[in-house]
C-alpha cells in the first residue's frame, strides 16, 4: 500500500499534467504518456504482490540509439523489468517517440516469476538451470540494498533510480541538453490572459528537478565499482568488483564541470527569473524566487556524494585493485571545476556560493572533528587542495568589489585553518 501511494504521488506531482505539458508534447502523445504511466504503475504493484523486488538494473536493457528507435522500443519494451524506477523515455524528436513506459512485463520479470513459481519434480535441476541464466544482460538485477540514490550509499552506479539505457551517463547528458532546450519559449506557452504565473513557475521547478536528477546519475560513476554476484564457474561471469574505468570517471567529472559547476551551468534565458511567482495561499505572503539558494542546492547535492566519506575512502581502496582515477587527481579536478574558469576575472554570485561551499567542506575534512572521521589519505588530499584554492584567491586587481571581498574571505578562512593545523 505504501509503495502504491508513493507511485501515485509521483504520478500526480512529479509526472502529473503540468510535467507532461512542460515536455511540449502533442495531445496524442500526452494521452499516450498518461495511459502508459498507469499501465506501468499497475504492473509494478502486481509485481510486488507476486514477490518481486525492485530491480534498479532494469533500465540497462537498450542503448541510447535503440531508445530513439520506436520500432525497437514498441517491440522489446524499454526496461528489462517493470520493477525499475526509470527516467521517462522522452525522445527529442516527437516523430521518433516510442513507448514512454513499459506496458508489459520485461524479460527479468518473466524469468523471476518462472523461478519463483516452478513446481519441483523431486529435483532442483530445473531451478539450477533457470538460475544459470543470471549473467544474461536482460536479467541483470540490483535492488534497494545496493542502489545509489542517496549520497555515499551503494557502490555500483548502474543500480540507480531515474536513469536509462546501457549508457546512463550519455542518456543523462542528453536529458540535460533537452531540459536546456525547453527553457526557450516556455513562458510564452504558459502565459494566458487572466491567469497567474504559478503553472509556469511549477514548470521551471520540474525542469530544474529533472536537470539535477540527471546530474545525480552522472555523479555516481565517480568512485563507482561495478558489482557482479555470479558464482564460480558460471558462464559469462565477471570479477566480483571492477572499478569504473578511469576514462568514464573523468568524463563524468567533465560533464559535472560543464553542467553543474561552470559559471554558465545554470544560465537561463532572460524573462524567466523575474516571472517565477507562485500564487499566494491564504496568508502565506509573497517571497522572491531565491534563485541562488536553488542553484546552490543542486550543487550541494552533487558535492554531498563526491565528498562523502565512503566515496573518498573507496577511491583510495579501489586503487589497490584497478582504479586508475586516484583520490588526489579526482579532488584536483573537482577543485579546478570550482575555481579555474573564473580565476582571472569576476566571479558571479552562483560561483561565489559554490566556491565558499566547497572550501568549507574541505576545511571540515581537514579538521576531522565529530563522529564522522575521514581517513588519513582523504585529509591529506583536502589539505593539499586548500592550498591550491588559496593560490586561486590571490588575484584582486581588475575585478569587481564582490569578487575582491569573496577572495579575501576565502583567504581568511583558509589561512585560519592552515595556521591552526
C-alpha positions in Angstrom: 0.0 0.0 0.0 2.8 2.4 0.9 4.6 1.7 -2.4 1.4 2.2 -4.4 0.8 5.5 -2.6 4.4 6.6 -3.4 3.9 5.8 -7.1 0.5 7.6 -7.1 2.1 10.7 -5.6 4.9 10.5 -8.2 2.3 10.4 -11.0 0.3 13.3 -9.5 3.2 15.6 -8.6 6.4 14.7 -10.4 4.8 13.2 -13.5 1.5 14.9 -13.5 -0.3 17.0 -16.0 1.9 20.0 -15.7 5.0 17.8 -16.1 3.5 16.5 -19.3 2.7 20.0 -20.5 6.2 21.1 -19.8 7.6 18.4 -22.2 5.7 20.2 -25.1 4.1 17.0 -26.5 1.2 16.7 -28.8 -2.2 15.9 -27.4 -2.0 12.4 -28.6 1.4 11.8 -27.0 0.2 13.4 -23.8 -2.7 10.9 -23.8 -0.3 8.0 -24.5 2.0 9.1 -21.7 -0.8 9.2 -19.2 -2.1 5.7 -20.2 1.3 4.1 -20.2 2.2 5.6 -16.8 -0.9 4.0 -15.3 -0.2 0.7 -17.1 3.3 0.6 -15.6 2.1 1.6 -12.2 -0.3 -1.4 -12.0 2.3 -3.8 -13.5 4.8 -2.6 -10.9 2.5 -3.2 -7.9 1.2 -6.5 -9.2 4.9 -7.5 -9.4 5.2 -6.8 -5.7 2.2 -9.0 -5.0 3.9 -11.8 -6.8 7.0 -11.3 -4.6 9.3 -9.3 -6.9 11.8 -6.9 -5.5 12.7 -3.6 -7.1 15.2 -4.0 -9.9 17.2 -0.9 -10.5 19.4 -2.5 -13.2 16.3 -3.0 -15.3 17.0 0.2 -17.2 20.2 -1.1 -18.8 18.4 -3.1 -21.5 18.7 -0.9 -24.5 21.3 1.5 -26.0 20.6 5.2 -26.4 20.2 4.7 -30.2 17.7 1.9 -29.6 15.7 4.0 -27.2 15.2 6.5 -30.0 14.0 3.8 -32.4 10.3 3.5 -31.8 10.0 0.1 -33.6 12.6 -1.4 -31.3 11.1 0.2 -28.2 7.5 -0.7 -29.1 8.5 -4.3 -29.8 11.0 -5.0 -26.9 9.9 -2.5 -24.3 12.2 0.0 -22.5 13.5 -1.8 -19.4 14.1 -5.5 -18.6 11.8 -5.1 -15.6 8.7 -3.1 -14.6 10.2 -3.1 -11.1 12.5 -0.2 -12.1 12.2 3.4 -11.2 13.4 4.6 -14.6 13.5 8.0 -16.3 10.6 8.7 -18.6 11.7 7.7 -22.1 11.0 11.1 -23.9 12.9 11.5 -27.1 13.9 14.8 -28.7 12.1 14.3 -32.0 8.4 13.5 -31.4 8.3 11.6 -34.6 10.7 9.0 -33.1 8.7 8.7 -29.9 8.0 5.1 -28.9 6.9 3.9 -25.5 7.3 6.3 -22.6 6.9 3.5 -20.1 6.8 -0.3 -20.3 3.3 -1.7 -20.7 4.1 -5.4 -20.2 6.4 -7.4 -18.0 10.1 -7.5 -19.1 12.4 -10.5 -19.5 13.6 -10.2 -16.0 10.1 -10.2 -14.6 9.2 -13.4 -16.6 12.4 -15.1 -15.5 12.0 -14.2 -11.8 8.3 -15.4 -11.8 9.4 -18.6 -13.6 11.9 -19.3 -10.9 9.5 -18.4 -8.0 6.6 -20.5 -9.3 8.2 -23.5 -11.0 7.0 -26.8 -9.4 9.8 -29.2 -8.4 9.6 -32.8 -9.6 11.8 -34.3 -7.0 14.9 -32.4 -8.3 16.4 -29.0 -8.1 18.0 -29.2 -11.6 15.1 -27.2 -13.0 15.9 -24.3 -10.7 19.6 -24.6 -11.2 19.0 -24.3 -15.0 16.9 -21.2 -14.5 19.4 -19.6 -12.2 22.3 -20.3 -14.5 21.0 -17.6 -16.8 21.5 -14.8 -14.3 24.6 -13.4 -16.2 22.5 -12.5 -19.3 22.2 -8.8 -19.8 18.4 -8.7 -19.8 18.4 -10.5 -16.4 20.7 -8.0 -14.6 19.5 -7.3 -11.0 20.1 -4.8 -8.2 17.6 -3.9 -5.6 17.2 -1.3 -2.8 20.1 -2.8 -0.7 22.6 -1.7 -3.4 21.0 1.3 -5.0 22.9 4.7 -5.1 20.1 7.1 -4.8 21.4 8.6 -1.5 24.9 10.2 -1.3 27.5 7.7 -0.2 25.2 4.7 -0.4 25.9 1.7 -2.6 28.9 1.3 -4.9 27.5 0.2 -8.4 26.3 3.3 -10.4 24.2 1.0 -12.6 22.0 0.3 -9.6 20.3 3.7 -9.7 16.9 5.2 -9.9 16.0 7.8 -12.6 18.5 6.6 -15.2 18.1 4.9 -18.5 19.9 2.9 -21.2 23.2 0.9 -21.1 25.0 4.2 -21.2 23.3 6.1 -18.3 25.9 8.9 -18.4 25.3 9.6 -22.1 21.5 9.4 -21.6 21.7 11.9 -18.6 23.7 14.3 -20.7 21.1 14.2 -23.5 18.5 14.7 -20.8 20.2 17.8 -19.5 20.6 19.2 -23.0 16.9 18.5 -23.7 15.9 20.4 -20.5 18.0 23.4 -21.5 16.3 23.5 -24.9 12.8 23.5 -23.2 13.5 26.8 -21.3 13.3 28.7 -24.6 9.8 29.8 -25.4 8.4 28.1 -22.2 6.9 31.3 -20.7 5.0 32.2 -23.9 3.4 28.7 -23.9 2.2 29.2 -20.3 1.0 32.8 -20.4 -2.8 33.1 -20.5 -4.8 36.2 -20.1 -6.3 36.4 -16.6 -4.1 33.7 -15.1 -1.1 33.9 -12.8 2.5 32.6 -13.3 2.0 29.7 -10.9 1.9 27.0 -13.5 4.9 28.5 -15.3 6.9 28.6 -12.0 5.9 24.9 -11.4 7.1 24.0 -14.9 10.5 25.6 -14.3 10.7 23.8 -11.0 10.0 20.5 -12.8 12.7 21.1 -15.4 15.2 22.1 -12.7 14.4 18.9 -10.9 15.0 16.8 -14.0 18.2 18.6 -14.6 19.5 17.9 -11.1 18.4 14.2 -11.2 20.4 13.7 -14.4 23.5 15.2 -12.8 23.0 12.9 -9.8 23.1 9.9 -12.1 26.4 11.1 -13.7 28.0 11.8 -10.3 27.6 8.1 -9.1 30.2 7.0 -11.7 33.0 8.9 -9.9 34.4 6.4 -7.4 32.0 3.8 -8.6 32.6 0.0 -8.7 30.8 -2.4 -11.0 29.4 -5.3 -8.9 28.9 -8.9 -10.1 27.4 -11.6 -7.9 27.6 -14.5 -10.3 29.0 -17.8 -8.9 32.3 -19.5 -9.6 32.2 -21.5 -12.8 29.1 -19.6 -14.1 29.2 -18.8 -17.8 30.0 -15.1 -18.7 30.8 -14.2 -15.1 32.7 -11.1 -14.3 35.0 -10.2 -11.4 33.1 -9.5 -8.2 34.4 -5.9 -8.1 35.6 -3.9 -11.1 36.3 -0.2 -10.6 34.6 2.1 -13.2 37.3 2.8 -15.9 39.3 6.0 -15.5 38.0 7.4 -18.8 34.4 7.0 -17.6 35.1 8.6 -14.3 37.0 11.6 -15.8 34.2 12.1 -18.4 31.6 12.1 -15.6 33.7 14.8 -13.9 34.0 16.8 -17.1 30.2 16.7 -17.5 29.6 17.9 -14.0 32.1 20.7 -14.5 30.1 21.8 -17.6 26.5 21.3 -16.4 26.8 21.9 -12.6 29.9 23.8 -11.6 30.8 26.1 -14.5 30.0 29.9 -14.5 27.3 29.2 -17.2 26.0 25.9 -15.9 22.7 27.5 -14.8 22.4 30.2 -17.4 18.7 30.6 -18.3 17.1 32.8 -20.9 16.0 36.3 -19.9 12.5 36.8 -18.7 12.3 33.7 -16.6 13.8 34.5 -13.2 11.7 37.7 -12.8 8.5 35.8 -13.6 8.8 32.9 -11.1 5.9 33.9 -8.9 3.8 31.4 -7.1 0.2 32.1 -6.2 -0.3 33.3 -2.6 -2.2 30.8 -0.4 -4.1 32.4 2.4 -1.7 34.5 4.4 1.4 32.7 3.2 2.8 36.0 1.8 5.0 36.5 -1.2 8.7 35.7 -1.5 11.2 36.2 -4.2 12.2 33.0 -6.1 15.5 32.6 -4.2 17.4 31.6 -7.3 20.9 31.4 -5.7 19.6 29.1 -3.0 18.1 26.7 -5.6 21.3 26.6 -7.7 23.5 26.1 -4.6 21.1 23.3 -3.5 21.7 21.5 -6.8 25.4 21.9 -6.4 25.4 20.8 -2.8 23.6 17.6 -3.8 26.5 16.6 -6.1 29.1 17.6 -3.5 27.3 15.6 -0.9 28.2 12.5 -2.9 31.6 13.4 -4.3 32.9 14.4 -0.9 31.2 11.7 1.1 33.5 9.8 3.5 32.5 6.5 1.9 33.2 7.6 -1.6 36.5 9.3 -0.9 37.8 6.3 1.0 36.6 3.9 -1.7 38.5 5.7 -4.3 41.7 5.1 -2.4 40.8 1.5 -1.6 40.0 0.6 -5.2 43.4 1.9 -6.3 44.6 -1.5 -4.9 42.6 -3.4 -7.5 42.3 -1.5 -10.7 41.1 2.1 -10.1 43.3 4.5 -12.0 41.5 7.7 -11.1 43.3 8.5 -7.9 41.9 10.4 -5.0 44.3 13.3 -5.5 43.5 13.5 -9.2 39.8 13.4 -8.6 39.9 16.1 -5.9 42.3 18.2 -8.0 39.8 18.0 -10.9 37.0 19.0 -8.6 38.9 22.0 -7.3 39.7 23.0 -10.9 36.0 22.7 -11.8 35.0 25.0 -9.0 37.8 27.6 -9.5 39.7 27.6 -12.7 37.1 29.1 -15.2 37.0 32.5 -13.5 40.4 32.5 -11.8 41.4 35.7 -13.6 38.1 37.5 -13.8 34.9 38.4 -11.9 33.2 35.6 -10.1 29.4 35.6 -10.4 27.1 35.0 -7.4 26.4 31.4 -8.2 30.1 30.6 -8.4 31.0 32.6 -5.2 28.4 30.5 -3.3 29.9 27.3 -4.8 33.5 28.2 -4.0 32.7 29.0 -0.4 30.7 25.8 0.0 33.4 23.7 -1.5 36.1 25.4 0.6 34.2 25.0 3.8 33.7 21.3 3.1 37.4 20.8 2.6 38.0 22.7 5.9 35.7 20.3 7.7 37.6 17.3 6.3 40.9 18.7 7.4 39.6 19.5 10.9 38.1 16.0 11.0 36.1 16.6 14.2 32.9 14.9 15.4 31.6 11.4 14.9 32.4 11.3 11.1 36.1 10.5 10.7 37.8 10.8 7.3 40.8 8.6 6.6 44.3 9.9 6.6 44.6 9.9 2.8 41.4 12.0 2.4 42.6 14.6 5.0 45.9 15.0 3.2 44.2 15.4 -0.2 41.8 18.0 1.3 44.7 19.9 2.9 46.6 20.0 -0.5 43.5 21.3 -2.3 43.0 24.1 0.3 46.5 25.3 -0.6 45.5 25.1 -4.3 42.4 27.2 -3.6 44.5 29.8 -1.8 46.5 30.3 -5.0 43.3 30.9 -6.9 42.3 33.7 -4.5 45.4 35.8 -5.0 44.2 38.0 -7.9 42.4 41.1 -6.6 43.2 43.7 -9.3 40.9 44.3 -12.2 37.9 42.6 -10.6 34.7 43.9 -9.1 34.2 44.6 -5.4 32.1 41.4 -4.9 34.9 39.3 -6.2 37.6 41.1 -4.1 35.5 40.6 -0.9 34.9 37.0 -1.8 38.6 36.2 -2.4 39.7 38.0 0.8 37.2 35.9 2.7 38.4 32.6 1.2 42.0 33.6 2.0 41.0 34.4 5.6 39.1 31.1 6.1 42.0 29.0 4.6 44.7 30.8 6.5 42.8 30.3 9.7 42.6 26.5 9.3 46.1 26.1 7.9 47.7 28.1 10.8 45.7 26.2 13.4 46.5 22.8 11.9 
